[in-house]
Amino acid sequence: MCVPASQPEFSYALTGYGVSMFTVDSCTGKFTATAPASVATGYALPQQGAEQMVVDPLGRFAYVANLVSNASDLSTISMYTVNPTTGVLTPTIPATVHTGWFPQGIAIDPLGRFVYTANTDDSSISMFAVNQTTGILTPTTPASVSTLIPGEALSDPGFLTVDPTGRFLYVSALDSVDATVSMYTINQTTGLLTPTSPATVLTDGNPFQVVVAPSGKFAYVVNNFAGSGNANAVSQYTVNSATGVLTENLSSVVAAGNGPTGIAVDPTSRFAYVINRLDNTVSMFTIDPNTGSLTLNSTAADPTATIATGVEPFRIDFDPTGKFVYVTNEDSATSIYTVNSDGTLTNAGVTGVATGALSTAIATPSK
């Protein structure tokens, strides 16, 4: 019999112009709406909605990257404090801070000190310091760093992540010539980003999410329509622990399903899971602890190593305990899975908003 956890856990579902708020049942993984059940981002049609949000690792603050417009109005980040008892979000004062144009990705470092956005329409990354008392973001000086590669006219950074040590940042981009991952070191005092040497590594196709395994040893990029014949794949890299530079693995790619958009690695760094948006499935992989290479986690009962999701899955996330996996489906409720000892997933039902979620974030406030 499951004994409910003593520490509360909260979930947030970003629906474009608002955030739905929930408490999380630690035994079932299901969400229960808070009161009030949602909070606005401050924007509405005809402005562009937000696509991603993050919460800080200590569960104190939440941030939403608002696209707003790629033509006229400045994009912003909505900032909130988290009630540690109820999980309800309260906008800070001021409620927003300006960022770069069309911030499709947002990330926070694992110590909750710095926030970054990947700005698709001005080829940059915006950098912010987090006020540890109020959660308010202050732009660094300078406020952004370019993702443009010398000699190229275009860079469309869309997804970014900070490694588990908080020392390196990676952003995937579709450049005018190639698809790349830009690599940066993070100044531990100011949060400023400095390109590594070399500053980029090639990936393939149309790169979506980039992640670093919790071990910090390996990194992965989901490539939507990658390689010859428009095959779909995951690029695999080894992380230099001293410099942060990524090196392609000997086996540089592994096949995924159709239209992969998201990837998650379990807290033990033994298993990985890839969203196949056009198939409405998740592919399940094991991770070689020495090379980082992914292998389909096939079983006699499931030789394809896939499990069904809802309709149009987009993102996949672990809860902080590693007990549950959540798949955010745009056209249906969020799928819940439990993780078996062999890394395979078991369907545990659905939860959250019925449709329209784009991003899920889980917070566990520190006591």
Secondary structure as a PSIPRED ss2 file (coil, helix, strand):
# PSIPRED VFORMAT (PSIPRED V4.0)

   1 M C   1.000  0.000  0.000
   2 C C   1.000  0.000  0.000
   3 V C   1.000  0.000  0.000
   4 P C   1.000  0.000  0.000
   5 A C   1.000  0.000  0.000
   6 S C   1.000  0.000  0.000
   7 Q C   1.000  0.000  0.000
   8 P C   1.000  0.000  0.000
   9 E C   1.000  0.000  0.000
  10 F E   0.000  0.000  1.000
  11 S E   0.000  0.000  1.000
  12 Y E   0.000  0.000  1.000
  13 A E   0.000  0.000  1.000
  14 L E   0.000  0.000  1.000
  15 T C   1.000  0.000  0.000
  16 G C   1.000  0.000  0.000
  17 Y C   1.000  0.000  0.000
  18 G E   0.000  0.000  1.000
  19 V E   0.000  0.000  1.000
  20 S E   0.000  0.000  1.000
  21 M E   0.000  0.000  1.000
  22 F E   0.000  0.000  1.000
  23 T E   0.000  0.000  1.000
  24 V E   0.000  0.000  1.000
  25 D C   1.000  0.000  0.000
  26 S C   1.000  0.000  0.000
  27 C C   1.000  0.000  0.000
  28 T C   1.000  0.000  0.000
  29 G C   1.000  0.000  0.000
  30 K C   1.000  0.000  0.000
  31 F E   0.000  0.000  1.000
  32 T E   0.000  0.000  1.000
  33 A E   0.000  0.000  1.000
  34 T E   0.000  0.000  1.000
  35 A E   0.000  0.000  1.000
  36 P E   0.000  0.000  1.000
  37 A E   0.000  0.000  1.000
  38 S E   0.000  0.000  1.000
  39 V E   0.000  0.000  1.000
  40 A E   0.000  0.000  1.000
  41 T C   1.000  0.000  0.000
  42 G C   1.000  0.000  0.000
  43 Y C   1.000  0.000  0.000
  44 A C   1.000  0.000  0.000
  45 L C   1.000  0.000  0.000
  46 P C   1.000  0.000  0.000
  47 Q C   1.000  0.000  0.000
  48 Q E   0.000  0.000  1.000
  49 G C   1.000  0.000  0.000
  50 A C   1.000  0.000  0.000
  51 E C   1.000  0.000  0.000
  52 Q E   0.000  0.000  1.000
  53 M E   0.000  0.000  1.000
  54 V E   0.000  0.000  1.000
  55 V E   0.000  0.000  1.000
  56 D C   1.000  0.000  0.000
  57 P C   1.000  0.000  0.000
  58 L C   1.000  0.000  0.000
  59 G C   1.000  0.000  0.000
  60 R C   1.000  0.000  0.000
  61 F E   0.000  0.000  1.000
  62 A E   0.000  0.000  1.000
  63 Y E   0.000  0.000  1.000
  64 V E   0.000  0.000  1.000
  65 A E   0.000  0.000  1.000
  66 N E   0.000  0.000  1.000
  67 L C   1.000  0.000  0.000
  68 V E   0.000  0.000  1.000
  69 S C   1.000  0.000  0.000
  70 N C   1.000  0.000  0.000
  71 A C   1.000  0.000  0.000
  72 S C   1.000  0.000  0.000
  73 D C   1.000  0.000  0.000
  74 L C   1.000  0.000  0.000
  75 S C   1.000  0.000  0.000
  76 T E   0.000  0.000  1.000
  77 I E   0.000  0.000  1.000
  78 S E   0.000  0.000  1.000
  79 M E   0.000  0.000  1.000
  80 Y E   0.000  0.000  1.000
  81 T E   0.000  0.000  1.000
  82 V E   0.000  0.000  1.000
  83 N C   1.000  0.000  0.000
  84 P C   1.000  0.000  0.000
  85 T C   1.000  0.000  0.000
  86 T C   1.000  0.000  0.000
  87 G C   1.000  0.000  0.000
  88 V C   1.000  0.000  0.000
  89 L E   0.000  0.000  1.000
  90 T E   0.000  0.000  1.000
  91 P E   0.000  0.000  1.000
  92 T E   0.000  0.000  1.000
  93 I E   0.000  0.000  1.000
  94 P E   0.000  0.000  1.000
  95 A E   0.000  0.000  1.000
  96 T E   0.000  0.000  1.000
  97 V E   0.000  0.000  1.000
  98 H E   0.000  0.000  1.000
  99 T C   1.000  0.000  0.000
 100 G C   1.000  0.000  0.000
 101 W C   1.000  0.000  0.000
 102 F C   1.000  0.000  0.000
 103 P E   0.000  0.000  1.000
 104 Q E   0.000  0.000  1.000
 105 G E   0.000  0.000  1.000
 106 I E   0.000  0.000  1.000
 107 A E   0.000  0.000  1.000
 108 I E   0.000  0.000  1.000
 109 D C   1.000  0.000  0.000
 110 P C   1.000  0.000  0.000
 111 L C   1.000  0.000  0.000
 112 G C   1.000  0.000  0.000
 113 R C   1.000  0.000  0.000
 114 F E   0.000  0.000  1.000
 115 V E   0.000  0.000  1.000
 116 Y E   0.000  0.000  1.000
 117 T E   0.000  0.000  1.000
 118 A E   0.000  0.000  1.000
 119 N E   0.000  0.000  1.000
 120 T H   0.000  1.000  0.000
 121 D H   0.000  1.000  0.000
 122 D H   0.000  1.000  0.000
 123 S C   1.000  0.000  0.000
 124 S E   0.000  0.000  1.000
 125 I E   0.000  0.000  1.000
 126 S E   0.000  0.000  1.000
 127 M E   0.000  0.000  1.000
 128 F E   0.000  0.000  1.000
 129 A E   0.000  0.000  1.000
 130 V E   0.000  0.000  1.000
 131 N C   1.000  0.000  0.000
 132 Q C   1.000  0.000  0.000
 133 T C   1.000  0.000  0.000
 134 T C   1.000  0.000  0.000
 135 G C   1.000  0.000  0.000
 136 I C   1.000  0.000  0.000
 137 L E   0.000  0.000  1.000
 138 T E   0.000  0.000  1.000
 139 P E   0.000  0.000  1.000
 140 T E   0.000  0.000  1.000
 141 T E   0.000  0.000  1.000
 142 P E   0.000  0.000  1.000
 143 A E   0.000  0.000  1.000
 144 S E   0.000  0.000  1.000
 145 V E   0.000  0.000  1.000
 146 S E   0.000  0.000  1.000
 147 T C   1.000  0.000  0.000
 148 L C   1.000  0.000  0.000
 149 I C   1.000  0.000  0.000
 150 P C   1.000  0.000  0.000
 151 G C   1.000  0.000  0.000
 152 E C   1.000  0.000  0.000
 153 A C   1.000  0.000  0.000
 154 L C   1.000  0.000  0.000
 155 S E   0.000  0.000  1.000
 156 D E   0.000  0.000  1.000
 157 P E   0.000  0.000  1.000
 158 G E   0.000  0.000  1.000
 159 F E   0.000  0.000  1.000
 160 L E   0.000  0.000  1.000
 161 T E   0.000  0.000  1.000
 162 V E   0.000  0.000  1.000
 163 D C   1.000  0.000  0.000
 164 P C   1.000  0.000  0.000
 165 T C   1.000  0.000  0.000
 166 G C   1.000  0.000  0.000
 167 R C   1.000  0.000  0.000
 168 F E   0.000  0.000  1.000
 169 L E   0.000  0.000  1.000
 170 Y E   0.000  0.000  1.000
 171 V E   0.000  0.000  1.000
 172 S E   0.000  0.000  1.000
 173 A E   0.000  0.000  1.000
 174 L E   0.000  0.000  1.000
 175 D E   0.000  0.000  1.000
 176 S C   1.000  0.000  0.000
 177 V C   1.000  0.000  0.000
 178 D C   1.000  0.000  0.000
 179 A E   0.000  0.000  1.000
 180 T E   0.000  0.000  1.000
 181 V E   0.000  0.000  1.000
 182 S E   0.000  0.000  1.000
 183 M E   0.000  0.000  1.000
 184 Y E   0.000  0.000  1.000
 185 T E   0.000  0.000  1.000
 186 I E   0.000  0.000  1.000
 187 N C   1.000  0.000  0.000
 188 Q C   1.000  0.000  0.000
 189 T C   1.000  0.000  0.000
 190 T C   1.000  0.000  0.000
 191 G C   1.000  0.000  0.000
 192 L C   1.000  0.000  0.000
 193 L E   0.000  0.000  1.000
 194 T E   0.000  0.000  1.000
 195 P E   0.000  0.000  1.000
 196 T E   0.000  0.000  1.000
 197 S E   0.000  0.000  1.000
 198 P E   0.000  0.000  1.000
 199 A E   0.000  0.000  1.000
 200 T E   0.000  0.000  1.000
 201 V E   0.000  0.000  1.000
 202 L E   0.000  0.000  1.000
 203 T C   1.000  0.000  0.000
 204 D C   1.000  0.000  0.000
 205 G C   1.000  0.000  0.000
 206 N E   0.000  0.000  1.000
 207 P E   0.000  0.000  1.000
 208 F E   0.000  0.000  1.000
 209 Q E   0.000  0.000  1.000
 210 V E   0.000  0.000  1.000
 211 V E   0.000  0.000  1.000
 212 V E   0.000  0.000  1.000
 213 A C   1.000  0.000  0.000
 214 P C   1.000  0.000  0.000
 215 S C   1.000  0.000  0.000
 216 G C   1.000  0.000  0.000
 217 K C   1.000  0.000  0.000
 218 F E   0.000  0.000  1.000
 219 A E   0.000  0.000  1.000
 220 Y E   0.000  0.000  1.000
 221 V E   0.000  0.000  1.000
 222 V E   0.000  0.000  1.000
 223 N E   0.000  0.000  1.000
 224 N E   0.000  0.000  1.000
 225 F C   1.000  0.000  0.000
 226 A C   1.000  0.000  0.000
 227 G C   1.000  0.000  0.000
 228 S H   0.000  1.000  0.000
 229 G H   0.000  1.000  0.000
 230 N H   0.000  1.000  0.000
 231 A C   1.000  0.000  0.000
 232 N C   1.000  0.000  0.000
 233 A E   0.000  0.000  1.000
 234 V E   0.000  0.000  1.000
 235 S E   0.000  0.000  1.000
 236 Q E   0.000  0.000  1.000
 237 Y E   0.000  0.000  1.000
 238 T E   0.000  0.000  1.000
 239 V E   0.000  0.000  1.000
 240 N C   1.000  0.000  0.000
 241 S C   1.000  0.000  0.000
 242 A C   1.000  0.000  0.000
 243 T C   1.000  0.000  0.000
 244 G C   1.000  0.000  0.000
 245 V C   1.000  0.000  0.000
 246 L E   0.000  0.000  1.000
 247 T E   0.000  0.000  1.000
 248 E E   0.000  0.000  1.000
 249 N E   0.000  0.000  1.000
 250 L E   0.000  0.000  1.000
 251 S E   0.000  0.000  1.000
 252 S E   0.000  0.000  1.000
 253 V E   0.000  0.000  1.000
 254 V E   0.000  0.000  1.000
 255 A E   0.000  0.000  1.000
 256 A C   1.000  0.000  0.000
 257 G C   1.000  0.000  0.000
 258 N C   1.000  0.000  0.000
 259 G C   1.000  0.000  0.000
 260 P E   0.000  0.000  1.000
 261 T E   0.000  0.000  1.000
 262 G E   0.000  0.000  1.000
 263 I E   0.000  0.000  1.000
 264 A E   0.000  0.000  1.000
 265 V E   0.000  0.000  1.000
 266 D C   1.000  0.000  0.000
 267 P C   1.000  0.000  0.000
 268 T C   1.000  0.000  0.000
 269 S C   1.000  0.000  0.000
 270 R C   1.000  0.000  0.000
 271 F E   0.000  0.000  1.000
 272 A E   0.000  0.000  1.000
 273 Y E   0.000  0.000  1.000
 274 V E   0.000  0.000  1.000
 275 I E   0.000  0.000  1.000
 276 N E   0.000  0.000  1.000
 277 R C   1.000  0.000  0.000
 278 L C   1.000  0.000  0.000
 279 D C   1.000  0.000  0.000
 280 N C   1.000  0.000  0.000
 281 T E   0.000  0.000  1.000
 282 V E   0.000  0.000  1.000
 283 S E   0.000  0.000  1.000
 284 M E   0.000  0.000  1.000
 285 F E   0.000  0.000  1.000
 286 T E   0.000  0.000  1.000
 287 I E   0.000  0.000  1.000
 288 D C   1.000  0.000  0.000
 289 P C   1.000  0.000  0.000
 290 N C   1.000  0.000  0.000
 291 T C   1.000  0.000  0.000
 292 G C   1.000  0.000  0.000
 293 S C   1.000  0.000  0.000
 294 L E   0.000  0.000  1.000
 295 T E   0.000  0.000  1.000
 296 L E   0.000  0.000  1.000
 297 N C   1.000  0.000  0.000
 298 S C   1.000  0.000  0.000
 299 T C   1.000  0.000  0.000
 300 A C   1.000  0.000  0.000
 301 A C   1.000  0.000  0.000
 302 D C   1.000  0.000  0.000
 303 P C   1.000  0.000  0.000
 304 T C   1.000  0.000  0.000
 305 A C   1.000  0.000  0.000
 306 T E   0.000  0.000  1.000
 307 I E   0.000  0.000  1.000
 308 A E   0.000  0.000  1.000
 309 T C   1.000  0.000  0.000
 310 G C   1.000  0.000  0.000
 311 V C   1.000  0.000  0.000
 312 E C   1.000  0.000  0.000
 313 P E   0.000  0.000  1.000
 314 F E   0.000  0.000  1.000
 315 R E   0.000  0.000  1.000
 316 I E   0.000  0.000  1.000
 317 D E   0.000  0.000  1.000
 318 F E   0.000  0.000  1.000
 319 D C   1.000  0.000  0.000
 320 P C   1.000  0.000  0.000
 321 T C   1.000  0.000  0.000
 322 G C   1.000  0.000  0.000
 323 K C   1.000  0.000  0.000
 324 F E   0.000  0.000  1.000
 325 V E   0.000  0.000  1.000
 326 Y E   0.000  0.000  1.000
 327 V E   0.000  0.000  1.000
 328 T E   0.000  0.000  1.000
 329 N E   0.000  0.000  1.000
 330 E C   1.000  0.000  0.000
 331 D C   1.000  0.000  0.000
 332 S C   1.000  0.000  0.000
 333 A C   1.000  0.000  0.000
 334 T E   0.000  0.000  1.000
 335 S E   0.000  0.000  1.000
 336 I E   0.000  0.000  1.000
 337 Y E   0.000  0.000  1.000
 338 T E   0.000  0.000  1.000
 339 V E   0.000  0.000  1.000
 340 N C   1.000  0.000  0.000
 341 S C   1.000  0.000  0.000
 342 D C   1.000  0.000  0.000
 343 G C   1.000  0.000  0.000
 344 T C   1.000  0.000  0.000
 345 L E   0.000  0.000  1.000
 346 T E   0.000  0.000  1.000
 347 N E   0.000  0.000  1.000
 348 A E   0.000  0.000  1.000
 349 G E   0.000  0.000  1.000
 350 V E   0.000  0.000  1.000
 351 T E   0.000  0.000  1.000
 352 G C   1.000  0.000  0.000
 353 V C   1.000  0.000  0.000
 354 A C   1.000  0.000  0.000
 355 T C   1.000  0.000  0.000
 356 G C   1.000  0.000  0.000
 357 A C   1.000  0.000  0.000
 358 L C   1.000  0.000  0.000
 359 S E   0.000  0.000  1.000
 360 T E   0.000  0.000  1.000
 361 A E   0.000  0.000  1.000
 362 I E   0.000  0.000  1.000
 363 A E   0.000  0.000  1.000
 364 T C   1.000  0.000  0.000
 365 P C   1.000  0.000  0.000
 366 S C   1.000  0.000  0.000
 367 K C   1.000  0.000  0.000
